[in-house]
Amino acid sequence: MNNERMEALHLYIDEAGNFDFGANGTAWIILTCVHVPWDCQRIARLAQLKHDLLHEGLGLEYFHASEDNQRVRQRFLEAIRGILPQGAVKARIVLKSAVAEGLRHPEKFYPAFVGPLVERHTQQHSGNVYIFSDALPVNKKRRGLEKAVANKLSAGAKEGMSYTFLHHASKSNFDLQIADYCCWAIWRALTKGDRSALEVLGDSVEMLG
């Protein structure tokens, strides 16, 4: 493993809830920024889980927390338990009714609420930063996310820091699937009162006010 790869910070952004601030929208939106340390074993572990499930009669194309059954969820969470260090998941629960009217647009919302999550991961970092999100279909959301990152990282960037924003299909990226599960675990605890998934993740989750 070369020095560039060792120094790089890989961040994965996901959200739960919808961006509808009207009567039909969700009450909350959960935002997460997950640091998945570079370790080839994480990929091997999840690939092995897919292989095992295939031979048990379940041919999953990819992992997705809201679609997977309880057995798959439990095994996926157990597989990633040792992958995420303390504080790897920076998260914020936003009560949408409390968001000012002027912030209810992606170009304003994401810099205000996602930007600080990214900043918490990067404040002690001086190398390359790669920020991944799912391939977003809405250009305004994509621009909002990129603006959030650009504003925060440019303002506090240390010498030698660079950042790259990548929009990948989560189906093709195990690490985005990890971020999806982390976000889902928080959503499940908030909306269903079921903290079992969140408890598996333990101190890897840091909730920000």
C-alpha positions in Angstrom: 0.0 0.0 0.0 1.5 3.3 -1.0 1.7 6.5 1.1 -0.9 8.3 -1.0 -3.5 5.6 -0.4 -2.6 5.4 3.3 -3.1 9.1 3.8 -6.3 9.4 1.9 -9.6 9.8 3.7 -12.6 8.0 2.2 -16.0 9.5 3.2 -19.4 8.2 2.3 -22.6 10.4 2.5 -26.1 9.1 2.8 -29.5 10.3 4.0 -32.8 8.9 5.2 -36.1 10.6 4.9 -37.1 12.7 1.9 -36.5 16.3 0.9 -40.2 17.2 0.8 -40.9 20.0 3.3 -44.6 19.9 2.6 -47.4 18.0 4.4 -46.6 14.7 2.6 -42.9 14.8 3.5 -41.2 12.9 6.3 -40.9 14.7 9.7 -37.1 14.2 9.8 -34.2 13.9 7.5 -31.2 12.0 8.8 -27.8 12.9 7.3 -24.7 10.8 7.7 -21.1 11.0 6.7 -19.2 7.8 7.3 -15.4 7.3 7.3 -14.7 3.8 6.1 -10.9 3.1 6.7 -9.1 1.7 3.7 -8.7 -2.1 4.3 -9.1 -4.7 1.6 -10.5 -7.1 4.2 -13.7 -5.1 4.4 -14.5 -6.0 0.8 -13.5 -9.6 1.3 -15.8 -9.9 4.3 -18.8 -8.5 2.5 -18.1 -10.5 -0.7 -17.9 -13.6 1.5 -21.2 -12.8 3.0 -22.8 -12.5 -0.4 -21.3 -15.8 -1.4 -22.6 -17.5 1.7 -26.0 -16.1 1.2 -26.0 -17.3 -2.4 -25.3 -20.8 -1.3 -28.1 -20.5 1.3 -30.5 -19.7 -1.5 -30.5 -15.9 -1.4 -28.9 -14.4 -4.5 -28.6 -10.8 -3.6 -27.5 -8.3 -6.2 -26.4 -5.8 -3.5 -27.1 -5.0 0.1 -29.8 -2.4 0.9 -31.0 -2.1 4.5 -34.6 -1.1 3.9 -35.0 -4.0 1.4 -33.0 -6.8 3.1 -34.7 -9.2 5.4 -33.9 -9.3 9.1 -31.5 -12.3 8.8 -29.5 -10.5 6.1 -29.5 -7.2 8.1 -28.2 -8.9 11.2 -25.4 -10.7 9.4 -24.4 -7.5 7.5 -24.2 -5.5 10.7 -22.1 -8.2 12.4 -19.8 -8.2 9.3 -19.2 -4.4 9.5 -19.0 -4.2 13.4 -15.2 -4.4 13.4 -14.7 -2.3 10.3 -15.8 1.1 11.6 -13.7 2.7 14.4 -15.1 4.9 17.1 -16.8 8.0 15.7 -16.6 6.8 12.1 -20.3 7.7 11.6 -21.0 11.4 12.0 -24.8 11.9 11.9 -27.4 14.5 12.4 -31.1 14.3 12.8 -32.9 17.3 11.3 -36.4 18.1 12.3 -37.6 19.6 9.0 -40.3 21.8 10.5 -37.6 23.6 12.4 -35.5 24.4 9.3 -35.7 28.0 8.2 -37.5 28.7 5.0 -34.3 30.1 3.4 -32.5 26.8 4.0 -35.2 24.6 2.4 -33.3 24.3 -0.9 -30.5 21.8 -1.7 -28.0 24.6 -2.5 -28.5 26.0 1.0 -29.6 23.0 3.0 -26.6 20.7 2.4 -23.9 23.2 3.1 -25.6 24.1 6.4 -26.2 20.5 7.5 -23.8 18.1 5.7 -20.9 20.5 5.6 -20.3 20.3 9.3 -20.3 16.5 9.2 -17.6 16.4 6.6 -15.6 19.0 8.5 -15.6 16.9 11.7 -13.9 14.1 9.7 -11.4 16.3 8.0 -10.3 18.8 10.7 -7.3 16.7 11.6 -6.5 15.6 8.1 -4.0 17.0 5.6 -4.0 14.4 2.8 -6.3 13.5 0.0 -10.1 13.3 0.7 -12.5 11.3 -1.5 -16.2 12.0 -0.8 -18.7 9.5 -2.3 -22.4 9.8 -2.6 -25.0 7.7 -4.4 -25.5 8.6 -8.1 -28.1 11.3 -7.4 -30.8 11.8 -10.1 -31.5 15.4 -9.0 -28.9 17.9 -10.1 -29.8 20.5 -7.5 -29.1 17.9 -4.7 -25.8 17.0 -6.4 -24.7 20.7 -6.6 -25.8 21.2 -3.0 -23.7 18.3 -1.7 -20.7 19.5 -3.7 -21.1 23.0 -2.5 -21.3 21.8 1.1 -18.0 19.9 0.7 -16.3 22.7 -1.2 -17.3 25.4 1.3 -16.1 23.5 4.4 -13.0 21.9 3.0 -11.8 25.1 1.3 -12.3 27.2 4.4 -10.4 24.9 6.7 -8.1 23.1 4.3 -4.6 22.4 5.6 -1.6 22.5 3.4 -1.5 19.5 1.1 -5.2 18.7 1.4 -7.1 18.0 -1.8 -10.6 16.6 -2.2 -12.5 14.8 -5.0 -16.3 14.3 -5.1 -17.6 11.1 -6.7 -21.1 10.1 -7.4 -21.3 6.3 -7.7 -24.2 3.9 -7.9 -24.5 2.4 -4.4 -25.3 -1.0 -6.0 -21.6 -1.2 -7.2 -20.0 0.1 -4.0 -19.8 -1.9 -0.7 -18.8 1.2 1.2 -21.9 3.1 0.1 -23.9 0.1 1.2 -22.2 0.3 4.6 -23.2 4.0 4.8 -26.8 3.1 3.9 -26.9 0.6 6.7 -25.6 3.1 9.2 -28.1 5.7 8.2 -30.9 3.1 8.2 -30.0 2.0 11.8 -30.4 5.6 13.0 -33.7 6.0 11.1 -35.0 2.7 12.5 -34.2 3.8 16.1 -35.9 7.2 15.5 -39.0 6.1 13.7 -39.7 2.6 15.1 -38.0 2.8 18.5 -35.9 -0.2 17.5 -32.3 0.4 18.6 -31.0 -3.1 18.0 -29.1 -2.2 14.8 -27.8 1.0 16.3 -26.5 -0.9 19.3 -24.6 -3.3 17.1 -22.8 -0.2 15.6 -22.0 1.0 19.1 -19.6 3.8 19.6 -18.8 4.0 15.8 -21.9 6.4 15.7 -21.4 10.0 16.8 -24.6 12.1 16.8 -24.0 15.8 16.3 -26.4 18.5 17.5 
